Amino acid sequence: MELQDFVKKFADQFDNTDPEEITASTRYQELEEWSSLTILVVITFVTTEYGKAVTGAELRSCETVEDLYNLIATK
């Protein structure tokens, strides 16, 4: 798993946010589209794509997309 690949796939989970706006340093919880539904979508994405389980609390503990990447990489 590489960071840039993860960022692209993470950005694909958002319907109304331009993928170009999302980078490794994006504070994803500050995105207008971020919601409880998006949390479920991201949890499903991580489970399906990487075979790793993350919780809502873990998602909330990460600030940036790169933080989330690092969390998943260490699981």
N, C-alpha and C positions, 0 to 999 in steps of 0.2 A: 504494500500500500504506500503510495507516494502522496505527499501533501497536495500538490497541484491537482492530481486526479481526484482526491477526496474533495477538494474545494469545488471542483466542477460538478461532481455528483451531488454534493450537498446543495449547491445552488439550484440544481434541477428539481429539488423538492418544493420549490416555491413557485406558485402559479402567477403571482402578480408583481414579482420583483425581478427586475432585469438581472440575469445571471452575471453580467459584467460588473454589477455593483457589489458583488460578493467576492471578497478576497480572503486570504488567510487571516488578516487582521480585522476583518469585519466583526463588530460586536452584534452578533445575530439576534440577541434578545431586544435590541434597539430597532430592528427592522419593523416597519409599519405592519407587515404581514404576520409577524410572530404572534402566535396565539396557542391556546391549549390544543387546538386541532393540529397545528404545525408541530407541536411537540410529539404528538402521536405519530405523525408522518415521519419525522426524523428518527424516532425510536424504531419504527418499522423498517425504514431505509437501512439503518445501521445493522439491524438483525438480519435482514435479507441479503444485503450486499457484503457484509463482513463477518456474519455469523457471531456477532458479539451482542450482548445484552447491555443496554444502558437504561437507567431510570430517569424519570423526570427530574428528580433531585440532582442527579449527576449533570444533566443538561443545564440546569439552572446554576450549577456551581462553575461552569465554564463561562468565560467571558467572550472569547473569540472563537472563530472557526478552527484556528490552529490549536487552541486549548482542547477543543472537542476531539480533534484529530489525535492529539497526544494522549488523551484519555483512552480512546479506542485502541491506539497502538500498544498501550501498556496492559490491556486486558488479556 
